[in-house]
């Protein structure tokens, strides 16, 4: 098949693009490199640097494409509090531009990467796709809005659409920006360097950590799965892990005690969040294979940034 992956040089996007290329598909990637790294892509992948809001550019890239994976987005919850207009422009406006360009070029299916952050605070766990969203950040609002746009426009223009709500994905090559870094690589980095981990609140808040390879497997299945049109599908591990438990798992992985600093003046987000993955199992044949313990070991064994510091 022929695919376009928007945001394909990012953490999830590059893992997906490389998997598609290794499976023998023709892959085009569009990325503005605001968060991505083109060196992570296999040389056979056709890479274009550009903005997902650029419709003429999209026309040129969508020619003869069978399916689009739409991953291009701003992804920091904390940053979205400061720059909601930019998150609306990229995450919502860019999605609408892509749908218009797909209509114009006749592309028949889009797989959209949404977020478990859409759920916000929920009275019961794990969360199901039928639960009413309570987004509590501009980022979450932008993802929820983009879901509505792709499904509504898809219905109007007869484009097949499926949205995968990804929970806390982690794995090799996950970036570590100076501010608002993802929790798993940030805690690993601090652990192997002998530093302290800063835990917001009391650390009892829970999340669903899902390994990147499992997320990619779900994305690959979504491109050709039947009976997924207009569906919203949770993609997570199905396991609820507290931040305190995450630190304990990392201690076991690095075989050393980690000093904890609790910042109780800053909240740690929603108190609980874990995915009900029964719909993914039914519609995509999805099964998460990589446990948190195994995923942490893979990161430690395969990434030089962790190995070098452990050696010291």
Backbone torsions as a table, in degrees:
resi	resn	phi	psi	omega
1	UNK	NA	168.0	178.4
2	UNK	-116.1	123.0	-175.3
3	UNK	-121.1	147.6	163.3
4	UNK	-113.7	129.4	176.9
5	UNK	-114.6	107.8	175.0
6	UNK	-80.8	142.2	-173.4
7	UNK	68.7	27.5	-171.7
8	UNK	-79.0	-0.2	174.8
9	UNK	-102.4	1.9	178.5
10	UNK	-81.7	-172.0	-176.0
11	UNK	-59.1	-60.1	179.2
12	UNK	-72.5	-40.7	-175.6
13	UNK	-61.2	-42.7	-179.0
14	UNK	-69.7	-37.0	177.1
15	UNK	-63.5	-41.2	178.2
16	UNK	-67.1	-48.4	-177.6
17	UNK	-60.1	-42.8	179.7
18	UNK	-65.7	-37.9	177.4
19	UNK	-64.5	-44.7	179.5
20	UNK	-62.1	-42.2	179.5
21	UNK	-65.2	-40.6	180.0
22	UNK	-68.0	-24.2	176.7
23	UNK	-82.5	-0.3	175.0
24	UNK	96.3	7.6	179.9
25	UNK	-85.4	159.4	173.3
26	UNK	-89.0	125.1	-172.0
27	UNK	-124.4	127.9	169.6
28	UNK	-110.2	142.3	179.7
29	UNK	-124.4	134.5	171.9
30	UNK	-118.6	126.8	-179.4
31	UNK	-155.1	140.4	178.1
32	UNK	-89.2	-0.4	176.7
33	UNK	62.0	22.2	174.5
34	UNK	-69.5	-30.4	176.1
35	UNK	-130.3	-11.6	-174.8
36	UNK	-91.0	173.4	179.2
37	UNK	-141.1	110.0	-174.6
38	UNK	-66.6	-20.5	179.7
39	UNK	-69.4	-13.8	177.2
40	UNK	-79.3	-7.4	-176.5
41	UNK	-92.7	143.9	175.6
42	UNK	-62.2	141.5	-176.6
43	UNK	-58.1	-24.4	-178.1
44	UNK	-75.7	-11.2	-177.8
45	UNK	-78.9	134.2	177.1
46	UNK	-81.8	111.1	-176.1
47	UNK	-104.8	136.9	174.4
48	UNK	-130.3	127.0	174.0
49	UNK	-86.4	126.5	-178.7
50	UNK	176.7	177.8	-175.1
51	UNK	-98.9	134.3	179.3
52	UNK	-67.4	-11.3	178.4
53	UNK	-89.7	2.4	-177.6
54	UNK	-93.7	95.1	-173.6
55	UNK	-64.6	-44.8	176.8
56	UNK	-57.0	-38.5	176.7
57	UNK	-65.1	-42.0	178.2
58	UNK	-61.2	-40.8	177.5
59	UNK	-53.8	-44.7	-176.9
60	UNK	-68.1	-33.2	-176.8
61	UNK	-84.0	-22.1	-176.1
62	UNK	-88.2	-3.3	-179.5
63	UNK	-59.9	124.0	177.7
64	UNK	66.4	15.8	179.6
65	UNK	-81.3	137.2	179.3
66	UNK	-86.8	-35.0	-175.2
67	UNK	-153.8	142.2	176.8
68	UNK	-109.3	134.1	166.4
69	UNK	-101.8	118.6	-176.7
70	UNK	-103.8	98.6	179.1
71	UNK	-112.6	-11.3	-176.4
72	UNK	-61.4	122.9	-177.3
73	UNK	-171.5	157.9	162.8
74	UNK	-85.2	137.1	-165.3
75	UNK	-126.8	5.1	-178.1
76	UNK	-94.7	119.4	177.9
77	UNK	-60.1	-48.1	-177.6
78	UNK	-63.8	-42.2	179.8
79	UNK	-64.3	-33.6	-179.2
80	UNK	-65.4	-25.0	176.2
81	UNK	-64.7	-33.2	-177.8
82	UNK	-87.0	-30.7	-172.9
83	UNK	-130.2	59.4	-177.6
84	UNK	-63.3	-31.8	-179.2
85	UNK	-65.5	-40.4	179.1
86	UNK	-66.9	-37.9	178.2
87	UNK	-66.9	-35.8	175.5
88	UNK	-68.5	-41.2	-178.6
89	UNK	-62.2	-47.5	-175.5
90	UNK	-80.2	-52.6	-171.0
91	UNK	-75.0	-33.9	178.6
92	UNK	-97.4	-55.5	-178.9
93	UNK	-60.2	-41.2	178.6
94	UNK	-64.8	-35.5	177.9
95	UNK	-66.6	-43.2	179.3
96	UNK	-64.8	-41.3	177.4
97	UNK	-60.3	-43.1	178.8
98	UNK	-61.8	-43.3	-179.8
99	UNK	-64.3	-38.6	176.4
100	UNK	-62.5	-44.7	-178.6
101	UNK	-66.6	-35.0	176.4
102	UNK	-66.2	-40.8	175.2
103	UNK	-58.3	-45.1	-175.7
104	UNK	-67.2	-29.5	-175.5
105	UNK	-104.4	-2.4	174.3
106	UNK	79.9	19.7	177.5
107	UNK	-72.4	137.6	-166.3
108	UNK	-100.0	-16.6	-177.7
109	UNK	-145.4	140.7	172.7
110	UNK	-129.5	135.8	173.3
111	UNK	-109.3	116.9	-174.4
112	UNK	-104.0	131.5	176.2
113	UNK	-91.6	105.4	176.3
114	UNK	-95.3	-160.3	-172.6
115	UNK	-143.7	143.5	173.1
116	UNK	-65.4	-15.2	178.6
117	UNK	-62.1	-20.7	179.3
118	UNK	-56.5	-33.0	-172.9
119	UNK	-68.1	-35.9	-176.6
120	UNK	62.2	-145.7	179.4
121	UNK	-78.1	126.8	179.9
122	UNK	-125.5	144.4	-177.9
123	UNK	-70.4	-23.5	-178.3
124	UNK	-133.9	151.7	176.6
125	UNK	-127.1	150.1	-2.9
126	UNK	-74.2	162.8	-177.1
127	UNK	-84.3	142.4	-179.3
128	UNK	-111.0	154.2	-178.0
129	UNK	-59.5	-23.4	179.2
130	UNK	-84.1	-6.9	178.0
131	UNK	-67.7	142.8	-179.7
132	UNK	-71.1	124.3	179.9
133	UNK	-65.9	146.8	173.0
134	UNK	-132.7	67.0	-176.3
135	UNK	-61.8	136.9	-175.9
136	UNK	-121.6	19.9	176.7
137	UNK	-150.7	154.5	174.6
138	UNK	-56.7	-34.1	176.5
139	UNK	-59.5	-50.1	-178.6
140	UNK	-63.4	-40.3	177.8
141	UNK	-61.5	-42.2	-178.2
142	UNK	-64.4	-37.9	178.8
143	UNK	-69.4	-40.5	178.2
144	UNK	-65.0	-42.4	178.3
145	UNK	-62.0	-42.8	-179.9
146	UNK	-62.4	-38.0	175.4
147	UNK	-57.1	-47.3	-178.4
148	UNK	-62.6	-39.9	179.9
149	UNK	-64.8	-46.6	-175.5
150	UNK	-65.6	-39.1	-178.4
151	UNK	-72.8	-39.6	179.5
152	UNK	-67.7	-47.9	179.4
153	UNK	-66.2	-38.1	177.1
154	UNK	-59.3	-40.5	177.7
155	UNK	-65.4	-40.5	-178.9
156	UNK	-66.7	-39.0	-171.4
157	UNK	-112.0	11.8	174.7
158	UNK	60.1	44.8	174.0
159	UNK	-106.4	131.2	177.6
160	UNK	-72.7	132.2	-176.5
161	UNK	-133.0	140.3	173.7
162	UNK	-144.2	135.0	-179.6
163	UNK	-114.7	124.4	176.8
164	UNK	-102.4	118.9	177.0
165	UNK	-86.3	101.6	-177.1
166	UNK	-82.3	133.3	177.0
167	UNK	-89.3	-144.9	-172.6
168	UNK	-79.9	85.5	179.5
169	UNK	-74.0	143.7	178.2
170	UNK	-148.8	165.4	177.7
171	UNK	153.7	-176.9	-179.5
172	UNK	-57.6	148.3	177.4
173	UNK	70.1	13.9	175.6
174	UNK	-74.4	129.1	-172.3
175	UNK	-70.0	156.2	178.0
176	UNK	-124.9	77.1	177.9
177	UNK	-63.7	159.9	-177.3
178	UNK	-60.5	-40.3	178.8
179	UNK	-117.2	146.5	174.4
180	UNK	60.3	42.0	178.7
181	UNK	-72.1	148.3	176.3
182	UNK	-58.3	148.0	-168.3
183	UNK	-67.7	-40.5	-174.3
184	UNK	-65.7	-56.3	179.0
185	UNK	-65.1	-29.6	178.6
186	UNK	-66.2	-46.6	179.4
187	UNK	-66.9	-38.8	177.0
188	UNK	-61.0	-45.5	-179.4
189	UNK	-59.4	-44.6	-179.4
190	UNK	-68.1	-34.9	-178.8
191	UNK	-67.7	-48.0	-175.9
192	UNK	-73.6	-19.8	178.7
193	UNK	-91.7	-1.2	178.7
194	UNK	81.6	13.3	179.9
195	UNK	-86.9	-176.3	178.5
196	UNK	-100.4	150.5	174.1
197	UNK	-100.0	137.3	178.8
198	UNK	-99.6	120.7	-178.4
199	UNK	-110.2	122.9	178.0
200	UNK	-77.9	136.1	-177.1
201	UNK	70.6	-150.9	-177.8
202	UNK	-93.8	-1.4	177.3
203	UNK	84.0	5.2	-179.6
204	UNK	-83.9	-11.2	179.8
205	UNK	-63.1	141.3	-173.9
206	UNK	-112.1	153.1	176.6
207	UNK	-142.2	167.0	178.9
208	UNK	-111.3	104.1	-177.7
209	UNK	-93.0	122.3	-176.3
210	UNK	-124.8	131.8	-174.5
211	UNK	-72.3	145.9	-173.8
212	UNK	-56.9	-39.9	-178.7
213	UNK	-63.8	-34.1	177.2
214	UNK	-69.4	-39.0	176.8
215	UNK	-62.8	-44.4	-179.6
216	UNK	-61.7	-40.2	178.6
217	UNK	-60.2	-40.4	178.1
218	UNK	-66.2	-41.3	179.0
219	UNK	-63.3	-43.4	179.3
220	UNK	-60.5	-44.5	179.9
221	UNK	-62.9	-35.4	-175.3
222	UNK	-66.8	-21.0	-178.4
223	UNK	-69.3	-29.2	-174.8
224	UNK	-125.2	-2.1	-177.8
225	UNK	-63.1	146.6	176.0
226	UNK	-89.5	158.4	174.0
227	UNK	58.8	35.3	176.0
228	UNK	-114.4	-0.1	-178.2
229	UNK	-59.9	129.9	-178.5
230	UNK	68.4	15.1	-177.9
231	UNK	-88.0	150.7	167.6
232	UNK	-113.7	128.8	-171.6
233	UNK	-133.9	124.9	175.5
234	UNK	-72.3	137.0	173.2
235	UNK	-127.0	107.3	178.0
236	UNK	-151.5	-171.8	177.5
237	UNK	-84.8	-20.1	-173.6
238	UNK	80.5	5.0	-178.9
239	UNK	-113.0	135.2	-179.7
240	UNK	-99.4	120.7	-175.6
241	UNK	-127.7	128.2	178.0
242	UNK	-77.7	160.8	177.8
243	UNK	-63.9	-37.3	175.9
244	UNK	-62.0	-41.1	177.8
245	UNK	-66.0	-37.0	176.8
246	UNK	-59.1	-44.1	178.5
247	UNK	-61.6	-41.2	178.7
248	UNK	-62.8	-41.1	178.7
249	UNK	-64.6	-37.8	178.7
250	UNK	-68.8	-38.5	175.8
251	UNK	-58.0	-43.5	178.0
252	UNK	-64.1	-41.1	-177.3
253	UNK	-66.1	-39.3	-177.9
254	UNK	-94.3	-6.5	177.1
255	UNK	59.3	44.8	174.4
256	UNK	-158.9	156.5	-179.8
257	UNK	-75.2	141.0	179.4
258	UNK	-113.1	131.0	177.0
259	UNK	-76.9	130.2	-178.6
260	UNK	-105.3	136.2	172.2
261	UNK	-121.1	120.3	-179.1
262	UNK	-95.7	121.1	174.2
263	UNK	-98.6	94.0	-175.2
264	UNK	-84.0	-4.2	176.9
265	UNK	-82.9	-12.7	-179.9
266	UNK	-120.1	129.3	-179.3
267	UNK	-71.3	153.3	179.6
268	UNK	-97.8	26.0	-180.0
269	UNK	85.5	-162.4	-177.8
270	UNK	-61.5	147.1	-175.2
271	UNK	-66.5	-33.0	-179.0
272	UNK	-144.6	144.2	173.9
273	UNK	-161.3	117.4	176.0
274	UNK	-148.0	152.5	-172.2
275	UNK	-96.2	134.9	163.0
276	UNK	-82.7	116.3	-174.1
277	UNK	-106.8	18.3	-177.9
278	UNK	-64.0	-36.1	179.3
279	UNK	-67.5	-39.6	177.6
280	UNK	-63.4	-39.1	178.1
281	UNK	-64.0	-40.2	-176.6
282	UNK	-73.5	-46.3	-171.9
283	UNK	-90.6	-29.3	-175.7
284	UNK	-113.0	-5.2	-173.3
285	UNK	64.7	29.2	-173.0
286	UNK	-76.2	135.7	173.7
287	UNK	-146.4	117.1	178.0
288	UNK	-72.2	122.7	-175.3
289	UNK	-98.1	-24.8	-171.3
290	UNK	-100.8	112.9	177.2
291	UNK	-71.0	165.1	178.0
292	UNK	-61.0	-41.2	179.3
293	UNK	-60.9	-44.9	-179.7
294	UNK	-68.3	-39.5	179.7
295	UNK	-62.2	-40.8	177.6
296	UNK	-64.2	-41.2	178.5
297	UNK	-63.5	-40.1	178.6
298	UNK	-61.3	-43.7	179.5
299	UNK	-62.8	-42.5	-179.5
300	UNK	-67.0	-35.7	-175.7
301	UNK	-83.1	-23.8	-172.4
302	UNK	-107.6	-13.6	-175.7
303	UNK	-108.6	123.6	-176.7
304	UNK	-64.7	-29.0	-178.9
305	UNK	-63.8	-27.0	177.5
306	UNK	-91.6	-36.8	-178.5
307	UNK	-65.5	-41.7	-178.8
308	UNK	-61.4	-43.7	-177.5
309	UNK	-72.4	-34.2	176.4
310	UNK	-64.1	-36.9	-178.6
311	UNK	-63.6	-33.3	179.0
312	UNK	-67.6	NA	NA
